Amino acid sequence: MIYEVIIRKSIQIITSDKQSEAEVIRRWASLLFNLLAHKIYSAHLLSQPIYFLL
């Protein structure tokens, strides 16, 4: 599943960098926003509002 791959990659990036806690939170917020935007976009393309809830 594409979401799992993205999340695993982000975990690797976050844990490999010695960043501050704020940076980690910012990266997760960005990741979650991108996943949500992708879900909305996909639902819009399919014209199936119920898809967004899955």
Secondary structure, 3 states (H helix, E strand, C coil): CHHHHHHHHHHHHHHHCCCCHHHHHHHHHHHHHHHHHHHHHHHHHHCCHHHHHC
